[in-house]
Amino acid sequence: MLHRPRRLRKNPIVREMVAETKLSKDMFVYPYFVVPGKNVNHPIDAMPGISHFSTDTLLKDIEKGLSLGINKIMLFGVGDQKSEDAKSAYGASSLVPVTVRELKKQFGDDLYVVTDVCVCSYTNHGHCGIMHNDYVQNDVTVDLIAKMALAHSEAGADMLAPSDMMDGRVAAIREKLDSNGFENVAVMSHATKFASAYYGPFREAADCAPSKGDRKAYQMDFRNPDEALREALLDEAEGADVLMVKPGLAYLDVIARLKQNTNLPIAVYNVSGEYSMIKAAAERGWIDEQKVVMETMYAFARAGASIITTYHIRDIVENKWM
């Protein structure tokens, strides 16, 4: 036999040498949920190991993370006033801008702050936009999203992650930022965010479950890979700096296809349902948590993602799984 592929699998040294897919801490973004109050560190039942933090306790936890090399976070605000017009989403005194200012005051450029830009946690019905006749209105919502993006940028956010899936919101954000002197704030678009059942635990964590109906009229149909590519390329044309696929595990084909059609960095969001399923199975002894988590991370990277937002990163780093 001339060809024996097993020669390059003989021992760990050669396997590492020829490995086609690599992971590093630089690829990971850690999501946080910030809530009003002080001294809050409240575990989220549906997401073992993940908590709600008030700003003061968040600062302490991020400081621990920085000591481990976790220097990129994605921030979600929970608990601001809810209303029909989602006005609290873009106020300078809203929870996320206040927290971002504190983060930048304490950590400066040592911490890269990404903020979620969506109004679902700020509407009293839980949908990602302004409702009229039980339908989320696109253009008026885009105006709110752009205002929210500006408020986060003024507070010091490094990157914005619009997750609302309104048409044209990337262009509106880019125009709003550039016209106000924030041309260096990046946009990581949730370019292909699917109407998925994998978001269940997140909706408890972010207090944003729709009070009626669902989000299928604006989030993407998971049967449509061609539409996913069109959505992503539209966001690229509107000025997105990074394109995200969300969720991750059930959409590796979308990540791979997008990788073949863009030169922009591709991100993936390893969402709450994916995280909690692994945690639940591991707690019951049905799977080896470390092996399954790392296999999952390598799957994302193998498919083409160079940025991975995941709740697993603290376990990975603290336990030296990588």
C-alpha positions as a Markdown table, in Angstrom:
| # | Residue | x | y | z |
|---|---|---|---|---|
| 1 | Met | 0.0 | 0.0 | 0.0 |
| 2 | Leu | 1.4 | 3.4 | -1.0 |
| 3 | His | -1.2 | 5.4 | 0.9 |
| 4 | Arg | -1.7 | 4.8 | 4.6 |
| 5 | Pro | -3.5 | 7.7 | 6.2 |
| 6 | Arg | -3.1 | 6.2 | 9.6 |
| 7 | Arg | 0.6 | 7.1 | 9.5 |
| 8 | Leu | -0.4 | 10.6 | 10.4 |
| 9 | Arg | -2.6 | 9.4 | 13.3 |
| 10 | Lys | 0.1 | 7.4 | 15.0 |
| 11 | Asn | 0.5 | 9.5 | 18.1 |
| 12 | Pro | -0.7 | 12.8 | 19.6 |
| 13 | Ile | 2.4 | 14.7 | 18.4 |
| 14 | Val | 1.8 | 14.0 | 14.7 |
| 15 | Arg | -1.9 | 14.4 | 15.1 |
| 16 | Glu | -1.4 | 17.9 | 16.5 |
| 17 | Met | 1.1 | 18.7 | 13.7 |
| 18 | Val | -1.3 | 17.8 | 10.9 |
| 19 | Ala | -4.6 | 19.0 | 12.5 |
| 20 | Glu | -6.5 | 21.1 | 9.9 |
| 21 | Thr | -8.7 | 22.9 | 12.4 |
| 22 | Lys | -7.3 | 24.9 | 15.3 |
| 23 | Leu | -8.9 | 26.7 | 18.3 |
| 24 | Ser | -7.6 | 29.5 | 20.4 |
| 25 | Lys | -9.0 | 31.7 | 23.2 |
| 26 | Asp | -8.9 | 34.6 | 20.7 |
| 27 | Met | -11.9 | 33.2 | 18.9 |
| 28 | Phe | -14.3 | 33.2 | 21.8 |
| 29 | Val | -16.9 | 35.7 | 23.0 |
| 30 | Tyr | -18.6 | 35.2 | 26.4 |
| 31 | Pro | -22.2 | 36.3 | 26.8 |
| 32 | Tyr | -23.4 | 38.1 | 29.9 |
| 33 | Phe | -26.8 | 39.1 | 31.2 |
| 34 | Val | -26.9 | 42.3 | 33.2 |
| 35 | Val | -29.8 | 43.3 | 35.4 |
| 36 | Pro | -30.7 | 46.3 | 37.6 |
| 37 | Gly | -29.7 | 46.4 | 41.3 |
| 38 | Lys | -26.6 | 45.8 | 43.4 |
| 39 | Asn | -24.9 | 42.6 | 44.6 |
| 40 | Val | -26.9 | 40.5 | 42.2 |
| 41 | Asn | -25.5 | 37.1 | 41.1 |
| 42 | His | -28.5 | 35.0 | 40.5 |
| 43 | Pro | -28.2 | 31.6 | 38.8 |
| 44 | Ile | -30.4 | 31.1 | 35.7 |
| 45 | Asp | -32.3 | 27.9 | 36.3 |
| 46 | Ala | -32.5 | 26.9 | 32.6 |
| 47 | Met | -28.8 | 27.6 | 32.0 |
| 48 | Pro | -26.6 | 25.8 | 34.6 |
| 49 | Gly | -23.5 | 27.8 | 35.3 |
| 50 | Ile | -24.8 | 31.1 | 33.9 |
| 51 | Ser | -26.1 | 33.9 | 36.1 |
| 52 | His | -27.8 | 37.3 | 36.0 |
| 53 | Phe | -25.4 | 40.0 | 37.3 |
| 54 | Ser | -25.9 | 43.5 | 38.4 |
| 55 | Thr | -23.3 | 45.9 | 37.1 |
| 56 | Asp | -21.1 | 45.7 | 40.3 |
| 57 | Thr | -20.9 | 41.9 | 40.4 |
| 58 | Leu | -20.5 | 41.8 | 36.6 |
| 59 | Leu | -17.3 | 43.9 | 36.9 |
| 60 | Lys | -15.9 | 41.4 | 39.5 |
| 61 | Asp | -16.8 | 38.4 | 37.3 |
| 62 | Ile | -15.3 | 40.0 | 34.2 |
| 63 | Glu | -12.1 | 40.8 | 36.1 |
| 64 | Lys | -11.8 | 37.0 | 36.9 |
| 65 | Gly | -12.4 | 36.2 | 33.3 |
| 66 | Leu | -9.7 | 38.6 | 32.1 |
| 67 | Ser | -7.2 | 36.9 | 34.4 |
| 68 | Leu | -8.0 | 33.7 | 32.4 |
| 69 | Gly | -7.7 | 35.4 | 29.0 |
| 70 | Ile | -11.4 | 35.9 | 28.4 |
| 71 | Asn | -11.3 | 39.5 | 27.0 |
| 72 | Lys | -14.3 | 39.6 | 24.7 |
| 73 | Ile | -17.9 | 39.7 | 26.0 |
| 74 | Met | -21.4 | 40.2 | 24.5 |
| 75 | Leu | -23.7 | 42.1 | 26.8 |
| 76 | Phe | -27.5 | 41.6 | 27.1 |
| 77 | Gly | -29.6 | 44.0 | 29.2 |
| 78 | Val | -32.5 | 42.5 | 31.2 |
| 79 | Gly | -35.0 | 44.4 | 33.4 |
| 80 | Asp | -35.3 | 47.9 | 31.9 |
| 81 | Gln | -38.7 | 49.3 | 31.7 |
| 82 | Lys | -40.9 | 47.7 | 29.1 |
| 83 | Ser | -43.3 | 49.6 | 26.9 |
| 84 | Glu | -45.1 | 49.6 | 23.5 |
| 85 | Asp | -42.5 | 52.0 | 22.1 |
| 86 | Ala | -39.4 | 50.3 | 23.7 |
| 87 | Lys | -38.2 | 53.8 | 24.7 |
| 88 | Ser | -35.9 | 52.5 | 27.4 |
| 89 | Ala | -33.8 | 50.6 | 24.8 |
| 90 | Tyr | -32.1 | 53.7 | 23.6 |
| 91 | Gly | -31.9 | 55.9 | 26.7 |
| 92 | Ala | -28.5 | 57.0 | 27.9 |
| 93 | Ser | -29.5 | 55.9 | 31.4 |
| 94 | Ser | -30.6 | 52.5 | 30.2 |
| 95 | Leu | -28.9 | 49.5 | 31.8 |
| 96 | Val | -26.6 | 48.5 | 28.9 |
| 97 | Pro | -25.1 | 52.0 | 28.3 |
| 98 | Val | -24.6 | 52.6 | 32.0 |
| 99 | Thr | -22.9 | 49.2 | 32.3 |
| 100 | Val | -20.7 | 49.7 | 29.2 |
| 101 | Arg | -19.5 | 53.0 | 30.6 |
| 102 | Glu | -18.5 | 51.3 | 33.9 |
| 103 | Leu | -16.8 | 48.5 | 32.0 |
| 104 | Lys | -14.8 | 50.9 | 29.9 |
| 105 | Lys | -14.0 | 53.0 | 33.0 |
| 106 | Gln | -12.5 | 50.0 | 34.8 |
| 107 | Phe | -11.0 | 47.9 | 32.0 |
| 108 | Gly | -10.5 | 50.3 | 29.1 |
| 109 | Asp | -9.2 | 48.6 | 26.0 |
| 110 | Asp | -8.3 | 45.5 | 27.9 |
| 111 | Leu | -11.9 | 44.4 | 27.4 |
| 112 | Tyr | -13.6 | 44.2 | 24.0 |
| 113 | Val | -17.3 | 44.9 | 24.5 |
| 114 | Val | -20.0 | 43.7 | 22.1 |
| 115 | Thr | -23.6 | 44.7 | 22.8 |
| 116 | Asp | -26.8 | 43.0 | 21.7 |
| 117 | Val | -28.9 | 45.5 | 19.8 |
| 118 | Cys | -32.5 | 44.4 | 19.8 |
| 119 | Val | -35.7 | 45.7 | 21.5 |
| 120 | Cys | -37.2 | 42.4 | 22.5 |
| 121 | Ser | -36.3 | 42.9 | 26.2 |
| 122 | Tyr | -37.7 | 46.4 | 26.1 |
| 123 | Thr | -41.1 | 45.8 | 24.6 |
| 124 | Asn | -44.1 | 44.8 | 26.7 |
| 125 | His | -45.0 | 42.1 | 24.2 |
| 126 | Gly | -41.6 | 40.5 | 23.8 |
| 127 | His | -41.3 | 40.9 | 20.1 |
| 128 | Cys | -38.2 | 42.4 | 18.4 |
| 129 | Gly | -40.0 | 45.5 | 17.1 |
| 130 | Ile | -42.9 | 47.9 | 17.3 |
| 131 | Met | -46.2 | 46.1 | 16.9 |
| 132 | His | -49.2 | 47.3 | 14.9 |
| 133 | Asn | -52.2 | 45.1 | 14.2 |
| 134 | Asp | -50.3 | 42.2 | 15.6 |
| 135 | Tyr | -47.5 | 42.6 | 13.0 |
| 136 | Val | -44.0 | 43.9 | 13.8 |
| 137 | Gln | -43.4 | 47.0 | 11.7 |
| 138 | Asn | -40.0 | 47.0 | 10.0 |
| 139 | Asp | -39.1 | 50.6 | 9.3 |
| 140 | Val | -40.1 | 52.2 | 12.5 |
| 141 | Thr | -38.3 | 49.4 | 14.3 |
| 142 | Val | -35.2 | 50.1 | 12.3 |
| 143 | Asp | -35.2 | 53.7 | 13.5 |
| 144 | Leu | -35.3 | 52.5 | 17.1 |
| 145 | Ile | -32.5 | 50.0 | 16.5 |
| 146 | Ala | -30.3 | 52.7 | 15.0 |
| 147 | Lys | -30.9 | 54.9 | 18.1 |
| 148 | Met | -30.1 | 52.0 | 20.4 |
| 149 | Ala | -26.9 | 51.4 | 18.4 |
| 150 | Leu | -25.9 | 55.0 | 18.8 |
| 151 | Ala | -26.6 | 55.0 | 22.6 |
| 152 | His | -24.4 | 51.9 | 23.0 |
| 153 | Ser | -21.6 | 53.5 | 20.9 |
| 154 | Glu | -21.7 | 56.7 | 22.9 |
| 155 | Ala | -21.3 | 54.7 | 26.0 |
| 156 | Gly | -18.1 | 53.1 | 24.6 |
| 157 | Ala | -19.2 | 49.8 | 23.0 |
| 158 | Asp | -16.6 | 48.4 | 20.6 |
| 159 | Met | -18.9 | 46.3 | 18.4 |
| 160 | Leu | -22.7 | 46.1 | 18.0 |
| 161 | Ala | -24.6 | 42.9 | 17.3 |
| 162 | Pro | -28.0 | 43.7 | 15.9 |
| 163 | Ser | -30.2 | 40.6 | 16.4 |
| 164 | Asp | -33.6 | 41.9 | 15.4 |
| 165 | Met | -33.7 | 40.7 | 11.8 |
| 166 | Met | -35.4 | 43.8 | 10.4 |
| 167 | Asp | -34.7 | 44.6 | 6.8 |
| 168 | Gly | -32.2 | 47.4 | 6.3 |
| 169 | Arg | -31.1 | 47.7 | 9.9 |
| 170 | Val | -27.4 | 47.3 | 9.2 |
| 171 | Ala | -27.4 | 50.2 | 6.7 |
| 172 | Ala | -29.4 | 52.4 | 9.2 |
| 173 | Ile | -27.0 | 51.6 | 12.0 |
| 174 | Arg | -23.9 | 52.3 | 9.8 |
| 175 | Glu | -25.4 | 55.6 | 8.7 |
| 176 | Lys | -26.3 | 56.6 | 12.2 |
| 177 | Leu | -22.9 | 55.8 | 13.6 |
| 178 | Asp | -20.9 | 57.4 | 10.8 |
| 179 | Ser | -22.9 | 60.6 | 10.9 |
| 180 | Asn | -22.2 | 60.9 | 14.6 |
| 181 | Gly | -18.5 | 60.2 | 14.6 |
| 182 | Phe | -18.5 | 56.5 | 15.4 |
| 183 | Glu | -17.2 | 55.2 | 12.1 |
| 184 | Asn | -14.8 | 52.9 | 14.0 |
| 185 | Val | -17.5 | 51.0 | 15.9 |
| 186 | Ala | -17.9 | 47.7 | 14.2 |
| 187 | Val | -21.1 | 45.8 | 13.4 |
| 188 | Met | -21.4 | 42.1 | 13.8 |
| 189 | Ser | -24.7 | 41.4 | 12.2 |
| 190 | His | -26.9 | 38.4 | 13.2 |
| 191 | Ala | -27.1 | 38.0 | 9.4 |
| 192 | Thr | -28.8 | 34.6 | 9.5 |
| 193 | Lys | -30.8 | 34.3 | 12.7 |
| 194 | Phe | -33.3 | 31.5 | 12.3 |
| 195 | Ala | -36.7 | 31.2 | 14.0 |
| 196 | Ser | -35.5 | 28.4 | 16.2 |
| 197 | Ala | -36.7 | 26.2 | 19.1 |
| 198 | Tyr | -33.1 | 26.3 | 20.5 |
| 199 | Tyr | -33.6 | 29.7 | 22.1 |
| 200 | Gly | -35.9 | 28.5 | 24.9 |
| 201 | Pro | -33.5 | 29.0 | 27.9 |
| 202 | Phe | -32.3 | 32.4 | 26.6 |
| 203 | Arg | -35.9 | 33.7 | 26.6 |
| 204 | Glu | -36.1 | 32.9 | 30.3 |
| 205 | Ala | -32.7 | 34.5 | 30.9 |
| 206 | Ala | -33.5 | 37.7 | 28.9 |
| 207 | Asp | -37.2 | 37.8 | 29.8 |
| 208 | Cys | -38.2 | 38.3 | 26.2 |
| 209 | Ala | -40.5 | 35.4 | 25.3 |
| 210 | Pro | -43.3 | 36.8 | 23.0 |
| 211 | Ser | -46.6 | 37.2 | 24.9 |
| 212 | Lys | -48.4 | 36.0 | 21.8 |
| 213 | Gly | -47.6 | 34.6 | 18.4 |
| 214 | Asp | -44.0 | 33.8 | 17.3 |
| 215 | Arg | -41.1 | 35.4 | 15.5 |
| 216 | Lys | -41.4 | 33.6 | 12.2 |
| 217 | Ala | -42.6 | 36.8 | 10.3 |
| 218 | Tyr | -39.1 | 38.3 | 10.8 |
| 219 | Gln | -36.6 | 35.6 | 11.9 |
| 220 | Met | -35.6 | 33.2 | 9.1 |
| 221 | Asp | -37.3 | 30.0 | 8.0 |
| 222 | Phe | -34.8 | 27.2 | 8.9 |
| 223 | Arg | -35.8 | 25.4 | 5.7 |
| 224 | Asn | -34.2 | 28.1 | 3.5 |
| 225 | Pro | -30.4 | 27.9 | 3.0 |
| 226 | Asp | -30.6 | 30.1 | -0.2 |
| 227 | Glu | -32.4 | 32.8 | 1.7 |
| 228 | Ala | -29.9 | 32.6 | 4.5 |
| 229 | Leu | -27.1 | 33.4 | 2.0 |
| 230 | Arg | -29.1 | 36.3 | 0.5 |
| 231 | Glu | -29.7 | 37.8 | 3.9 |
| 232 | Ala | -26.0 | 37.6 | 4.8 |
| 233 | Leu | -24.8 | 39.1 | 1.6 |
| 234 | Leu | -27.4 | 41.9 | 1.9 |
| 235 | Asp | -25.9 | 42.7 | 5.3 |
| 236 | Glu | -22.4 | 42.7 | 3.9 |
| 237 | Ala | -23.5 | 45.1 | 1.2 |
| 238 | Glu | -25.0 | 47.4 | 3.9 |
| 239 | Gly | -21.7 | 47.6 | 5.8 |
| 240 | Ala | -21.6 | 44.7 | 8.2 |
| 241 | Asp | -18.0 | 43.9 | 9.4 |
| 242 | Val | -18.8 | 40.4 | 10.7 |
| 243 | Leu | -21.6 | 38.0 | 9.7 |
| 244 | Met | -23.1 | 35.7 | 12.3 |
| 245 | Val | -25.1 | 32.5 | 11.9 |
| 246 | Lys | -27.4 | 31.7 | 14.8 |
| 247 | Pro | -28.0 | 29.0 | 16.1 |
| 248 | Gly | -24.9 | 26.9 | 15.4 |
| 249 | Leu | -25.1 | 23.2 | 15.6 |
| 250 | Ala | -28.1 | 22.7 | 13.3 |
| 251 | Tyr | -26.8 | 25.2 | 10.8 |
| 252 | Leu | -23.2 | 24.1 | 10.1 |
| 253 | Asp | -24.1 | 23.8 | 6.4 |
| 254 | Val | -25.1 | 27.5 | 6.4 |
| 255 | Ile | -21.8 | 28.5 | 8.1 |
| 256 | Ala | -19.8 | 26.4 | 5.5 |
| 257 | Arg | -21.8 | 27.9 | 2.6 |
| 258 | Leu | -21.4 | 31.4 | 3.8 |
| 259 | Lys | -17.6 | 30.8 | 4.2 |
| 260 | Gln | -17.5 | 30.0 | 0.5 |
| 261 | Asn | -19.3 | 33.2 | -0.5 |
| 262 | Thr | -17.8 | 36.0 | 1.6 |
| 263 | Asn | -14.4 | 37.3 | 2.7 |
| 264 | Leu | -15.8 | 38.7 | 5.9 |
| 265 | Pro | -15.2 | 37.0 | 9.2 |
| 266 | Ile | -17.9 | 34.6 | 10.1 |
| 267 | Ala | -19.3 | 34.3 | 13.7 |
| 268 | Val | -21.5 | 31.6 | 15.2 |
| 269 | Tyr | -23.7 | 31.9 | 18.2 |
| 270 | Asn | -23.7 | 28.6 | 20.2 |
| 271 | Val | -27.1 | 29.3 | 21.7 |
| 272 | Ser | -28.8 | 28.6 | 25.0 |
| 273 | Gly | -30.6 | 25.5 | 24.0 |
| 274 | Glu | -27.5 | 23.9 | 22.6 |
| 275 | Tyr | -25.6 | 24.8 | 25.8 |
| 276 | Ser | -28.3 | 23.6 | 28.2 |
| 277 | Met | -28.8 | 20.3 | 26.4 |
| 278 | Ile | -25.2 | 19.4 | 26.9 |
| 279 | Lys | -25.3 | 20.6 | 30.5 |
| 280 | Ala | -28.4 | 18.5 | 31.3 |
| 281 | Ala | -27.0 | 15.4 | 29.6 |
| 282 | Ala | -23.7 | 15.8 | 31.4 |
| 283 | Glu | -25.3 | 16.2 | 34.8 |
| 284 | Arg | -27.0 | 12.9 | 34.2 |
| 285 | Gly | -23.8 | 11.2 | 33.2 |
| 286 | Trp | -25.1 | 10.4 | 29.7 |
| 287 | Ile | -22.2 | 12.2 | 28.0 |
| 288 | Asp | -18.6 | 13.3 | 28.6 |
| 289 | Glu | -19.1 | 17.1 | 28.9 |
| 290 | Gln | -15.5 | 18.0 | 28.0 |
| 291 | Lys | -15.4 | 15.8 | 24.9 |
| 292 | Val | -18.8 | 16.9 | 23.6 |
| 293 | Val | -18.1 | 20.6 | 24.2 |
| 294 | Met | -14.8 | 20.5 | 22.4 |
| 295 | Glu | -16.1 | 18.4 | 19.6 |
| 296 | Thr | -18.8 | 21.1 | 19.2 |
| 297 | Met | -16.3 | 23.9 | 19.2 |
| 298 | Tyr | -14.2 | 22.2 | 16.6 |
| 299 | Ala | -17.3 | 21.6 | 14.4 |
| 300 | Phe | -18.0 | 25.4 | 14.4 |
| 301 | Ala | -14.4 | 26.2 | 13.4 |
| 302 | Arg | -14.3 | 23.4 | 10.9 |
| 303 | Ala | -17.4 | 24.7 | 9.2 |
| 304 | Gly | -15.8 | 28.1 | 8.8 |
| 305 | Ala | -16.5 | 30.2 | 11.9 |
| 306 | Ser | -13.6 | 32.2 | 13.2 |
| 307 | Ile | -15.6 | 33.8 | 16.1 |
| 308 | Ile | -17.6 | 31.7 | 18.5 |
| 309 | Thr | -20.0 | 33.1 | 21.0 |
| 310 | Thr | -20.6 | 30.5 | 23.6 |
| 311 | Tyr | -21.6 | 30.0 | 27.2 |
| 312 | His | -19.1 | 27.1 | 27.5 |
| 313 | Ile | -16.0 | 29.3 | 27.3 |
| 314 | Arg | -15.6 | 29.7 | 31.1 |
| 315 | Asp | -15.6 | 25.9 | 31.5 |
| 316 | Ile | -13.2 | 25.5 | 28.6 |
| 317 | Val | -10.7 | 28.0 | 30.0 |
| 318 | Glu | -11.0 | 27.3 | 33.7 |
| 319 | Asn | -10.8 | 23.5 | 33.2 |
| 320 | Lys | -8.0 | 23.8 | 30.6 |
| 321 | Trp | -10.0 | 21.8 | 28.0 |
| 322 | Met | -8.2 | 23.5 | 25.2 |
